[in-house]
């Protein structure tokens, strides 16, 4: 039993050390429209400002998206969806950080007003 306890503690210690050595972060977020309704199927393109490397994600049925394993640095995030104006923002990812981004898209439909 003592061997098992020591092995278990060593295993937990190894997990903590491995987790502490992470060199990436991740982006999580939700895409909504102006009234707060979620937008499934939106395209999220994350572009590394230094290398130009792109990563793409699609929002799920709840409007959520995740882009894991992003290197530390500054990124441009462009979100598009049919029927909505696209939006672009800049974010900075730190080591081990989960950056949370709420994206609100505006309808692309033009509203005509009467004179």
C-alpha positions as CSV (number, residue, x, y, z in Angstrom):
1,X,0.0,0.0,0.0
2,X,2.9,2.3,0.8
3,X,4.4,1.8,-2.7
4,X,1.1,2.6,-4.3
5,X,0.8,5.9,-2.2
6,X,4.3,6.9,-3.2
7,X,3.7,6.1,-6.9
8,X,0.5,8.0,-6.8
9,X,2.1,11.1,-5.3
10,X,4.9,11.0,-7.8
11,X,2.3,10.8,-10.6
12,X,0.4,13.8,-9.3
13,X,3.7,15.7,-9.0
14,X,4.7,14.9,-12.6
15,X,1.3,16.2,-13.8
16,X,1.7,19.5,-12.0
17,X,5.3,19.9,-13.4
18,X,4.1,19.1,-16.9
19,X,1.2,21.5,-16.6
20,X,3.4,24.3,-15.3
21,X,5.7,24.0,-18.4
22,X,3.0,24.9,-20.9
23,X,4.1,27.5,-23.4
24,X,0.8,28.2,-25.1
25,X,-2.6,29.7,-24.3
26,X,-6.0,29.4,-25.8
27,X,-8.9,31.5,-27.0
28,X,-12.5,30.8,-26.1
29,X,-15.5,32.8,-26.8
30,X,-19.1,33.2,-27.8
31,X,-20.6,34.8,-31.0
32,X,-23.9,36.6,-30.5
33,X,-26.0,39.1,-32.4
34,X,-27.1,42.6,-31.1
35,X,-30.1,41.2,-29.2
36,X,-28.0,38.6,-27.5
37,X,-29.1,35.5,-29.5
38,X,-26.2,33.2,-30.2
39,X,-24.9,32.7,-33.8
40,X,-24.0,29.1,-34.6
41,X,-21.8,28.4,-37.6
42,X,-19.9,31.7,-37.5
43,X,-16.3,31.5,-38.8
44,X,-13.5,32.6,-36.4
45,X,-10.1,33.2,-38.0
46,X,-7.2,33.8,-35.7
47,X,-4.1,35.3,-37.3
48,X,-0.7,35.4,-35.6
49,X,0.4,39.0,-36.1
50,X,4.1,38.1,-36.2
51,X,4.0,35.0,-38.5
52,X,0.8,35.4,-40.4
53,X,-0.2,31.8,-39.5
54,X,-4.0,31.3,-39.5
55,X,-6.2,29.1,-37.3
56,X,-9.9,28.7,-38.0
57,X,-12.8,27.6,-35.8
58,X,-16.5,27.5,-36.2
59,X,-19.0,28.5,-33.5
60,X,-21.1,25.6,-32.2
61,X,-24.9,25.4,-31.6
62,X,-24.5,27.6,-28.5
63,X,-22.4,30.2,-30.3
64,X,-19.2,29.0,-28.6
65,X,-15.8,28.4,-30.1
66,X,-12.3,27.4,-28.9
67,X,-8.9,27.8,-30.5
68,X,-6.4,25.9,-28.4
69,X,-2.6,25.8,-28.4
70,X,-1.9,29.3,-29.5
71,X,1.7,30.5,-29.1
72,X,2.3,33.5,-26.9
73,X,1.8,36.7,-28.9
74,X,-0.6,39.1,-30.5
75,X,-3.4,37.9,-32.8
76,X,-6.0,39.4,-35.1
77,X,-9.4,37.7,-34.7
78,X,-11.8,38.1,-37.5
79,X,-15.4,36.7,-37.1
80,X,-17.8,36.4,-40.0
81,X,-21.3,34.9,-40.5
82,X,-23.7,35.0,-43.4
83,X,-26.2,37.9,-43.0
84,X,-23.9,39.8,-40.5
85,X,-21.2,42.4,-40.8
86,X,-17.8,40.9,-40.0
87,X,-15.8,42.2,-37.0
88,X,-12.1,42.2,-36.3
89,X,-10.3,42.6,-33.0
90,X,-6.8,42.3,-31.6
91,X,-5.9,40.1,-28.6
92,X,-2.7,39.1,-26.8
93,X,-2.2,35.5,-25.6
94,X,0.0,34.9,-22.5
95,X,1.6,31.7,-21.3
96,X,-1.1,29.3,-19.9
97,X,-3.8,31.9,-20.4
98,X,-7.4,31.3,-21.5
99,X,-8.4,34.4,-23.2
100,X,-12.2,34.9,-23.2
101,X,-13.7,36.9,-26.1
102,X,-17.3,37.9,-26.5
103,X,-18.1,38.8,-30.1
104,X,-21.2,40.6,-31.1
105,X,-22.1,40.8,-34.8
106,X,-24.4,43.4,-36.3
107,X,-26.9,42.5,-39.0
108,X,-25.8,43.3,-42.5
109,X,-29.4,44.1,-43.6
110,X,-29.9,47.7,-44.5
111,X,-32.9,49.3,-42.8
112,X,-34.7,51.8,-45.0
113,X,-36.3,54.7,-43.3
114,X,-39.2,56.7,-44.8
115,X,-38.7,60.3,-45.5
